[in-house]
């Protein structure tokens, strides 16, 4: 195989596999149950997984999900990094790693990633993931999953704090500590990602999918996409109308 390769994938029914290269599973959306050689965990946008060459692994999900799958040659990684990956196959994703993953997710959604981009991005990601101290499961995990499952709901900082069982001020601090953003900025980005997926993966009218993604109307979605991505819903759909595997 090439030194590294990356793809966007979604999973549903249980599927088992094993291969002679290393792999990182980097969730972008939803939850994914992964068992690696008899050891299982639930992956989500705050938790990634490393699969060593030759290990049998099984993945499945009962909800919409999407992950970046990075295949790479373990021999190109330093022994220290390889050892840390093997020592902690299920690892938290901190703010720095999340930014790298989000960048590649947006890039890969537009087409194949260039070899030079991957060659520079892969070591940065692995370094970022392996330098993190071990920590307990995120306090936001359940709340984020519930909010992502209902993007059309009228969320605000008060309702988000209630779901997370935190005060509004504490919610802001936890978001800053764990995701390096604010609750409303995260909510806006989540809704925009969801709308973009619907534009690509469905034939729904733009006005309808805008409402499903939590926007007041098609005009609000258009304004959000122009501001964040310098494009419109129709233009984005026309440019990216390929089904994500």
N, C-alpha and C positions, 0 to 999 in steps of 0.2 A: 504494500500500500504506500501511498504518498506519506510524507512525514506526518501530516495531519489533514483531517477532512472534517467538515461540519455540516449538519443537516437539521432541519426542523421536522419533528415527528410528534404524533399523537398516538395514544394507546387506549385500547378498550378491553377486549377479551384477553385472558392470560396467554402470554407468549414467552416461550423459553428459548434461550440462545447461548452460544459460547463462541468466542473468536480468539484469534491469535494476536490481537492488538489490544491496547488499553482504551478505555472509554470513560468519558465524563458525561453524566446526565445532569443537565442544567435546566430545571423547570422555569418556564416563563409564565405559566398560567395553570391553575387548578392543582389537584393532588394526584399523585401517582404512587402506587404501592410497588416496591421493588424488593425482591429477595435475591441476595447474592450468596450463593453457596450455603444456603440454610440460614442466613442472617438477614432479617427483613427490617424495613423502615418505610415511613411515608415521606415522600418527597413533595416539596412545594417551593414557591419562589424564594423561600428563605433557607432551603436545605437542598444540597446537591449530593451526588454519589459518584464514587470512583469504582470502576469495574476492572480488575486486573486481568491480564491475558489468560485465557483458558478457563476462567471461572464460569460455571453455569449460573445464569441469572434469569429470573422470571419477573415480568412487569405486567401490570394491569391497572385499570381505573374504571370507576363507575360514574365519572363525571367528565365534562369537557376539560381537556388538558392539552398542553403544548410544551415541548421541551427542546432545547438545543442539545444535540448529541454530537459530542466531539470525539472522534476517533484519532488516536495518535500512537506513534511508536515509542514505547516506554524506554527504549535504549537511548533516545535523544534527550531524556530528562536526567538531571543530575541524580546521583545515588541518594542524596539527602532528601530531595523532593519526592523521589519514588518511594522512599521509606516512609515519609510522612503520609503520603497518599494511601499506602497499604495499611498503615497503622490506624487510620481513621477514614474508612471508606464512605461513611455518611458524615458530611461536614456542613456546618452552618455557612450561610452566604452573608457576608457583612456588606456594608454600604459600598466599599470600594469594588468588591467583586460583583455586586449587583449592577453597578454602572458599566463594568466591562461586559457583563452578560447582556444587559439591555442594548448596549451599542451593537453587539454582534447579532442579537435577535432582529433588530431593525434592519441591519445591513443584509442579513441572510434572507429576510422576507422579501427583499427586492431582487434577489438573484444569488447565484453562487458567489462565495467569498473568494477573493483572489489569493493565490498561494503566498504572496509577499505579506498580505494583511494577516493571514493565519499564522505565518511564521513569526510575526512580531506579537500577535495577540495571545497565542497559546501560552508561551512562557510567562507572560504578565498575569494571565488568569491563574495558572497553577501556583505561581509564587504568592498571589493574593490569597488563594484558598488555603495554602499550607502554612502561611505565617499567622493565621488567626488562632487565638487561644481557644480552648474548648469551653463551651458555655452551655447552659441548659436550654431547652426548647424555648423559642421566642414567646414572649408574653402576648405578641400580636397574632400568633399563628391562627388561632380559632376565629378571631375577629376578622382578619383579612379574608379568610376563606368564606365566611358568612357574607361579607360585603361583596366580594367578587361574584358570589352566587346570585346576587340580586342587584345588579348595577342600576336597574330602573327605579329602585326605591329612592325616596327623597332623603338621601343621607346628608347629614351635616355633622359638625364636630360633636355636638351633643349626643346625637344618636349613635355615632361611631364610638364615643367614649362609653356609652351605656353597654354596647355589645362587648367592648373590651374590658368591662368592669373596672374602669379607671375614671378619675376626674378629668375634665377637659384639659386642665393644665398638665396633668401627668401624661395624658395621651400625647400631647405635643412633645413632651420631653422624651417619651419612649420612641416616638416616630423619628425624632432627631437622632437619638442614640443608635437605633437599629437600622434605619433606612436612610438617614441623612436627608430627610425631607419633612414636609408638614403633612398633616392628615388630608387637607383639601387638595394639596398638590398631588399627593399619591392618588386620591380619588379621581381627580381630573385625568391623570395619566392612565389609570386603569380603565376608565370609561372610553378614553380615546383608543387604547389598544383593542378593547372589545369591539368598538365600532369598526375599526380597521379590519379585524378578523371577519366580521359579518359582511363587510363590503367585498372581501375576497372570496369567502367560502360560501356565500349564499346569494340568491337572486332576489332577496327581499327588496321592496321599494326603499329608497333612501330615507324617506320620511318615517317609515315604519321602523327601520333598524335604528334610526336616531333615537326614537322613543324607547326602544328596548335597551339601548345603551345608557339611558338616563338623561338624555337631552330634551329640552322643552319642545323642540321642533327641528326640522331639517336646517333651518337658518342657524340655529345655535350650534349644530354639529359643523356646519360649513365654517362658521366663525372660528370654532376651536381648531379645526384642521388648518385653516389659513394661518392662524397665529402660531401653532406649534410646528407645522410641517410645510407651510407655504404651498399648500395644494387644496383641492376641493374634493368632496366625497366622490363625485363622478369621475374626476381625473384619476384619483387613486384607484378606483375600481377598474377603470380601463387599463391602467398600467400594471396592475397586479392580479388580474383575474386568472390565477392558477391555484388549483386546490392544494393546500398544504397536506402532506402525507401524515 
